[in-house]
Amino acid sequence: MKKTLSLIILINILLSINLFAAKNLYVSYKEIPKQVYKNQKFEVTIKALVTTKNFDYITTSFSNAKNIKVLNPNSKWVNTSGANYENKFFFKADQGSFRLPTFSNKLVKNGKTIEVSSLSPVSIAYSDIAKGDERFSNIIAKDFKLKAYKTKQYNNKESLTIIDIDAINSNLEDFSIHGIQEQGRSKLSDNYPNQNLIYYVVMPIHKKKLQFKYYNTTSKSFVTVTVPLILQNELVSTQTDLNPNDSSFEKYKKMAVVVLLLIFVLLYIWKRNKIYLGTSIVLFIITAIYLMPNSTGIVKKDSYIYILPTKNSTIFFKLENQEKVEILNRKKDFIKVMGIDKKFIGWIKEENFGKN
C-alpha cells in the first residue's frame, strides 16, 4: 500500500515538472495608459518571453471586448532581443463603459498552434473631454501641425479655406469645427500613428481668422490653433462668380437685352419700319438664348468635386450619393456643376457625368 501511494505521488511530481517545463510563452503588459479620453486613439504594448526556438511565429486574437475597436488587429510581433518579443496594439473607445479585450497569444509551428497564453484585460480610466467647449475640434493628439492653409473667394458673400494638417497619435477622422455649416474632409491619409488631413471650411467673407482647439497628450493641455483667413485675389474655380448666371455682370447683360428688345418692339409699332422688326427678331432670339435655363444631369456616386478644372486641383469633397446637378460651364475634360438638392458648386471630370 505504501509503495503504491509513493508511486502515485512520484508520478504526480513528474507530471507537474513536465507541465511546468512545457510552458514556453510568458506574456505581460509593458505599457498601458492610465487614462484615455473619448475618441482618443491609444496604444497598448504587450511583451512576450519565449523560452523555445521551436516555433515559427506568434499570433494574437481578441475576445470579450466591449465598446472598443482594435485598429491594427493583424499587427506583427517583433523580436526585440534574444527571447524577447513585443507588439503594439492601437485602440479607440467612444464610450466610458468600454473594456479591453482578452489577448489570446499563440505560438505557431508549421501552421499549428503549439501553445496558448492569455492575457486578461485591465481597467483604464475614461473621461469625456472638453464637454461644452465650442472651440474644441474633437482632436486628441500627441503632436499636431498646421502644415499649410489657403483662402479663396467662394462666392460674393463667402470664402473657402483649405487647411492641411499633420498629426501623430491622433484621431483626425473626427475633426470638426463648431458653428460652421459648410465644412468637410477632402482627404485623409491614415498610416497610424501618422495621419494627414486636408479639410475645407466655408465662412463669411468678412471673417479674418479661424480658431479651434485640440488636446495635446504630451503637455496634457488644450492648444489653440489660429488660421489667418488671408483672401487671395482670385475666386474659386474661375475669375468671375462661381455661378456665371448669378453674376452681376450677367444680370445686367440680360436686363440690357430685354430693355433693347422692348425699345425696338415699340419703335416698330410706332414707325412700322422693317429694320426695327428685324432688329426686334434678332434681339428676341438673343433674349430667348440668354433666359434659357442651364441643362441638367447627374453626377455619379463616389465622384470627386474639384476646386479647379485641373488634374492637380485640390479635391473639394467626395459625393456619397448620386446627385442631380445643373451645368454651369465646360473646360476641356471638366464640367462645372451646381448641386440642385445638395447645394454645392465645383468641377467634376466629364467621365463622372450622366444625363437624366
Buried (B, 14 or more C-beta within 10 A) or exposed (E): EEEEEEEEEEEEEEEEEEEEEEEBBEBEBBEBBEEBBBBBBBBBEBBBBBEBEEBEEBBBBBEEBEEBEBBEEEBEBEEEEEBEBBBBBBBBBBEEEBBBBBBBBBBBEEEEEBBEBEBEBEEBEBEEBBEEEEBBBBBBBBBBEEEEBBBBBBBEEBBBBBBBBBBBBBBBBBBBBEEBEBBBBBBBEEEBBEBBBBBBBBBEBEBEEBEBBBBBBEEEEBEEBEBEBEEEEEBBBBEEBBBBBBBEEBEEEBEEBBEBBEBBBEBBEEEEEEEBBEBBBEBBEBBEEBEEEBEBBBBBEEBBBBBBBEEEBBBBBBBEEEBBBBBBBEBEEBBBBBBEEEEBBBBBBEEBBEEE
